[in-house]
Amino acid sequence: MRHNNAFCQNNEISWFDWTLVEKHADLHRFVRHLIALRMNRDLPVERVDMTLNELLRQQPVQWHGVRLNAPDRSHDSHTIAATVRLLGYPLLLHLIINAYWEALEFEIPALQRAPDSWRRCVDTYLDPPDDVRSWADAPPLQGSTCRVEPRSVVLLLANA
């Protein structure tokens, strides 16, 4: 049996070249910040100790497209969005992927608590260091839509 997954290999496929960290400092910074967000170190809730697989299996997910509750599942679709409510935690995640070649306006779910707003924690279209932000530094969104630039991913977080 042949294993082609990098985690099964001990050769140049899976080796990390630490000499390239400085050359690719922006990518290294981006991944560090994503890991910090995933570990919830800077979110205003207690840490969620669950794997991504557990998160996807156990948490309710609402699928969307450019319009709420209307995912485009066609063969030539270029967009998808999902809202995940973390059960047992006062946190909502809204992930938007725009693989289209033009910017699009995505509807975003209304929040139950009036003074709260979605925060744009990740936007891969923006230049560093604005591409990934901590909860405290993430800009709040105004209105009921979010403009997502071409070929980019946006992660919004909010108090539930």
C-alpha positions in Angstrom: 0.0 0.0 0.0 1.3 3.4 -1.0 0.9 6.4 1.4 1.2 9.8 -0.4 0.0 11.9 2.6 2.8 14.1 3.8 2.3 13.1 7.5 3.2 9.5 6.5 6.5 10.5 4.9 9.9 11.3 6.4 11.6 13.0 3.5 11.7 16.3 1.7 7.9 16.1 1.0 7.2 16.7 4.7 10.4 18.4 6.0 10.0 22.0 7.0 12.8 24.3 5.8 13.3 26.7 8.6 15.7 28.8 6.5 12.7 30.0 4.5 10.8 31.4 7.5 12.4 34.8 7.2 12.0 34.9 3.5 8.2 34.1 3.9 7.7 36.1 7.1 4.2 37.4 6.1 3.0 33.8 5.5 4.5 32.7 8.8 2.8 35.6 10.7 -0.5 34.8 9.0 -0.5 31.2 10.0 0.6 32.0 13.5 -2.4 34.3 13.8 -4.7 31.7 12.4 -3.5 29.2 14.9 -4.1 31.8 17.7 -7.7 32.3 16.5 -8.3 28.6 16.2 -7.0 28.1 19.8 -9.3 31.0 20.8 -6.5 32.6 22.8 -7.7 36.1 22.0 -11.5 35.6 21.8 -13.8 36.8 24.6 -15.0 33.3 25.4 -13.4 30.3 27.1 -11.2 28.1 24.9 -12.9 25.5 22.8 -11.1 22.2 23.1 -12.3 20.4 20.1 -10.8 19.3 16.8 -12.0 20.7 13.5 -13.6 17.3 12.7 -15.5 17.4 16.0 -16.5 21.0 15.3 -18.0 20.1 11.9 -19.7 17.0 13.2 -21.2 18.4 16.4 -22.0 22.0 15.7 -25.0 23.2 13.7 -24.0 24.6 10.3 -26.1 26.9 8.1 -25.0 27.0 4.5 -25.4 30.1 2.4 -24.4 31.6 -0.9 -24.4 35.3 -1.7 -27.8 35.3 -0.2 -28.6 33.8 3.3 -29.8 30.2 3.3 -29.4 29.9 -0.5 -26.2 28.1 -1.2 -25.3 27.6 -4.9 -24.5 24.0 -5.2 -24.3 24.0 -9.0 -21.3 22.7 -10.8 -20.0 26.1 -11.8 -20.6 27.8 -8.4 -17.8 30.2 -7.2 -19.1 31.0 -3.7 -20.0 29.4 -0.5 -20.7 30.7 3.0 -21.4 29.0 6.3 -22.5 30.1 9.8 -21.5 28.0 12.7 -22.9 28.5 16.2 -20.6 26.9 18.8 -22.8 25.0 21.2 -22.1 25.8 24.8 -20.1 29.0 23.8 -21.4 32.5 23.1 -19.7 32.6 19.7 -20.8 32.6 16.1 -18.5 32.1 13.1 -19.4 33.1 9.6 -17.0 31.9 6.8 -17.3 33.3 3.3 -15.4 32.1 0.3 -15.5 34.1 -3.0 -13.7 32.2 -5.7 -15.3 34.4 -8.4 -13.2 36.9 -10.3 -15.2 39.9 -9.1 -16.0 41.3 -5.7 -19.4 40.2 -4.4 -21.8 41.5 -1.6 -22.7 38.6 0.7 -25.7 38.9 3.1 -24.7 38.2 6.7 -26.9 36.9 9.4 -28.5 39.4 11.8 -27.3 39.1 15.4 -29.7 38.6 18.3 -28.1 41.1 20.6 -28.5 44.6 19.2 -25.3 46.3 20.2 -23.1 43.4 19.0 -21.6 43.3 15.5 -19.7 40.9 13.3 -15.9 41.4 13.4 -13.8 40.8 10.3 -11.0 38.7 11.8 -9.6 37.2 8.5 -9.7 38.7 5.0 -7.2 37.1 2.7 -7.6 40.0 0.1 -6.0 42.6 2.5 -2.3 43.2 2.8 -0.5 42.2 5.9 -1.0 42.9 8.8 -4.7 43.6 8.1 -5.3 40.2 6.6 -5.7 38.5 10.0 -6.6 40.4 13.1 -7.1 39.5 16.8 -10.7 39.8 18.2 -9.8 43.1 19.9 -8.3 44.6 16.8 -10.8 43.3 14.2 -12.9 46.0 12.6 -16.7 45.7 13.2 -19.0 45.3 10.2 -21.8 47.8 9.6 -25.0 46.8 7.8 -26.5 43.6 6.6 -23.9 42.7 3.9 -20.2 42.1 3.6 -18.2 42.9 0.5 -15.8 40.1 -0.3 -13.1 40.8 -2.9 -12.3 38.4 -5.7 -10.6 35.1 -4.9 -10.6 35.6 -1.2 -11.7 34.2 2.1 -13.3 36.2 5.0 -13.9 35.0 8.5 -16.4 36.9 10.7 -16.8 36.3 14.4 -19.5 37.6 16.8 -20.9 37.1 20.2 -23.9 34.9 20.1 
